Amino acid sequence: MINRVVTMQRVLGQRFYSENKRVFLRKLKKFQSIGTNDLLPSECFDNRVVLVANTASKCGFTPQLGSMQKLYEQRRERGLTVLAVPSNDFGQQEPGEEDEVEKFYKNEYKVEFPITKKSKVIGPDAHPFFQALEEHYTSEVAPTWNFDKFIIDHTGDLRAVYPNDVDPLDPDVVELIDGLLDTLPQNKPQK
């Protein structure tokens, strides 16, 4: 089910959730690490739940980087990857060079989770992950501002979209992530 204060019914009309898109894992694997041309390692995505946020250093929601880090610290061993995608698309709030962005995230918020190269998140030049959001769902699912959050399950399906004003540590977000982490093969009780 997709959450964005917009339900899956509204976003997809009469399509049922069982129509798993499973396309997002391939798109996630196209992200490059900040400051390099290297793709992020597959281990960031394989058999993991991924929270993707389009981020910006100069935004009123920037303190959510601290919440993202805390969530990552608490759940990375269970299979959560948090992914920051710096973007200057909204309000020109990520104007710095990549080395400045990385330094700010790591120094100010102690970010240990992966940070991608600066990317477009809207429009025809958007990163393939963000293009797929709109292509496979609708423009209502695409980012509307900095710090929109997208949760992808281990099969590569989009499971939730939370708007920028929802903190990553909001109980609804945490409950959904914990439920998805419980479905990971490595977290299921051995029989």
HUKAUR-V598085 format. One record per residue. RES is the residue in one small letter. PHI is phi in degrees with one decimal (* if undefined). OMEGA is omega in whole degrees, 0 to 359 (* if undefined). Layout:
res=RES phi=PHI omega=OMEGA
res=RES phi=PHI omega=OMEGA
This chain:
res=m phi=* omega=179
res=i phi=-95.7 omega=177
res=n phi=-112.7 omega=172
res=r phi=-162.3 omega=193
res=v phi=62.5 omega=172
res=v phi=-113.9 omega=181
res=t phi=-84.4 omega=178
res=m phi=-58.2 omega=179
res=q phi=-55.6 omega=182
res=r phi=-66.7 omega=183
res=v phi=-69.0 omega=188
res=l phi=-108.3 omega=180
res=g phi=62.6 omega=185
res=q phi=-95.5 omega=177
res=r phi=-67.9 omega=180
res=f phi=-95.7 omega=182
res=y phi=-62.5 omega=182
res=s phi=-62.3 omega=175
res=e phi=-79.8 omega=183
res=n phi=-64.0 omega=183
res=k phi=-79.0 omega=177
res=r phi=46.2 omega=182
res=v phi=-96.8 omega=191
res=f phi=-78.4 omega=178
res=l phi=-61.9 omega=178
res=r phi=-61.4 omega=182
res=k phi=-72.0 omega=177
res=l phi=-60.4 omega=183
res=k phi=-71.9 omega=176
res=k phi=-95.9 omega=177
res=f phi=-75.8 omega=177
res=q phi=-104.8 omega=176
res=s phi=-66.2 omega=178
res=i phi=-59.4 omega=177
res=g phi=78.0 omega=180
res=t phi=-139.0 omega=170
res=n phi=-107.7 omega=182
res=d phi=-80.9 omega=173
res=l phi=-66.8 omega=174
res=l phi=-61.9 omega=182
res=p phi=-63.2 omega=178
res=s phi=-55.5 omega=181
res=e phi=-60.6 omega=177
res=c phi=-68.6 omega=190
res=f phi=-124.7 omega=184
res=d phi=-68.6 omega=180
res=n phi=57.1 omega=181
res=r phi=-133.8 omega=169
res=v phi=-94.2 omega=185
res=v phi=-123.2 omega=170
res=l phi=-104.3 omega=180
res=v phi=-106.8 omega=175
res=a phi=-132.4 omega=172
res=n phi=-82.4 omega=192
res=t phi=-117.8 omega=178
res=a phi=-157.5 omega=184
res=s phi=-72.6 omega=188
res=k phi=-107.2 omega=184
res=c phi=-101.5 omega=175
res=g phi=-63.3 omega=179
res=f phi=-92.6 omega=183
res=t phi=-54.4 omega=177
res=p phi=-58.6 omega=176
res=q phi=-62.8 omega=174
res=l phi=-57.9 omega=177
res=g phi=-64.3 omega=177
res=s phi=-67.0 omega=178
res=m phi=-61.9 omega=179
res=q phi=-63.8 omega=180
res=k phi=-62.8 omega=178
res=l phi=-59.5 omega=179
res=y phi=-62.3 omega=179
res=e phi=-58.3 omega=185
res=q phi=-74.0 omega=190
res=r phi=-128.5 omega=182
res=r phi=-64.6 omega=180
res=e phi=-66.7 omega=178
res=r phi=-84.5 omega=176
res=g phi=121.4 omega=178
res=l phi=-94.8 omega=168
res=t phi=-111.2 omega=172
res=v phi=-107.2 omega=185
res=l phi=-130.3 omega=176
res=a phi=-94.5 omega=178
res=v phi=-117.7 omega=180
res=p phi=-61.4 omega=181
res=s phi=-146.6 omega=179
res=n phi=-102.9 omega=187
res=d phi=-72.0 omega=185
res=f phi=-115.0 omega=176
res=g phi=65.8 omega=181
res=q phi=49.7 omega=186
res=q phi=-97.3 omega=172
res=e phi=-134.5 omega=188
res=p phi=-80.6 omega=188
res=g phi=-71.3 omega=173
res=e phi=-71.6 omega=184
res=e phi=-58.8 omega=180
res=d phi=-64.9 omega=177
res=e phi=-66.9 omega=180
res=v phi=-61.0 omega=181
res=e phi=-59.8 omega=180
res=k phi=-61.0 omega=179
res=f phi=-61.2 omega=182
res=y phi=-59.4 omega=184
res=k phi=-75.6 omega=181
res=n phi=-77.2 omega=185
res=e phi=-80.2 omega=186
res=y phi=-123.2 omega=177
res=k phi=55.5 omega=183
res=v phi=-63.2 omega=175
res=e phi=-114.1 omega=181
res=f phi=-77.4 omega=183
res=p phi=-62.4 omega=174
res=i phi=-120.0 omega=181
res=t phi=-91.3 omega=169
res=k phi=-58.4 omega=174
res=k phi=-57.9 omega=185
res=s phi=-138.9 omega=168
res=k phi=-76.5 omega=180
res=v phi=-118.5 omega=176
res=i phi=-135.0 omega=177
res=g phi=87.1 omega=186
res=p phi=-68.2 omega=179
res=d phi=-97.1 omega=180
res=a phi=-62.7 omega=175
res=h phi=-56.4 omega=182
res=p phi=-52.6 omega=177
res=f phi=-58.9 omega=183
res=f phi=-73.5 omega=174
res=q phi=-62.8 omega=182
res=a phi=-66.5 omega=178
res=l phi=-56.2 omega=182
res=e phi=-72.8 omega=182
res=e phi=-64.9 omega=186
res=h phi=-91.8 omega=176
res=y phi=-122.3 omega=176
res=t phi=-151.5 omega=177
res=s phi=-65.3 omega=177
res=e phi=-65.9 omega=181
res=v phi=-92.9 omega=181
res=a phi=-65.3 omega=179
res=p phi=-56.4 omega=177
res=t phi=-114.5 omega=179
res=w phi=-167.5 omega=176
res=n phi=-62.9 omega=175
res=f phi=71.8 omega=164
res=d phi=-71.9 omega=186
res=k phi=-122.7 omega=184
res=f phi=-123.9 omega=182
res=i phi=-111.1 omega=182
res=i phi=-113.3 omega=179
res=d phi=-82.6 omega=186
res=h phi=-68.4 omega=177
res=t phi=-87.5 omega=182
res=g phi=95.3 omega=181
res=d phi=-97.6 omega=174
res=l phi=-72.1 omega=183
res=r phi=-109.0 omega=180
res=a phi=-160.9 omega=173
res=v phi=-130.3 omega=178
res=y phi=-115.1 omega=182
res=p phi=-70.4 omega=185
res=n phi=-59.0 omega=183
res=d phi=-86.6 omega=175
res=v phi=-96.8 omega=180
res=d phi=-69.4 omega=179
res=p phi=-59.7 omega=178
res=l phi=-95.3 omega=175
res=d phi=-56.8 omega=182
res=p phi=-53.9 omega=179
res=d phi=-66.1 omega=179
res=v phi=-66.7 omega=182
res=v phi=-62.4 omega=180
res=e phi=-62.9 omega=179
res=l phi=-62.4 omega=180
res=i phi=-61.7 omega=180
res=d phi=-60.9 omega=178
res=g phi=-62.2 omega=178
res=l phi=-68.4 omega=178
res=l phi=-62.8 omega=179
res=d phi=-63.5 omega=181
res=t phi=-86.9 omega=181
res=l phi=-66.7 omega=182
res=p phi=-53.0 omega=183
res=q phi=-71.7 omega=181
res=n phi=-104.5 omega=179
res=k phi=-79.7 omega=179
res=p phi=-60.5 omega=178
res=q phi=-75.0 omega=180
res=k phi=-94.2 omega=*
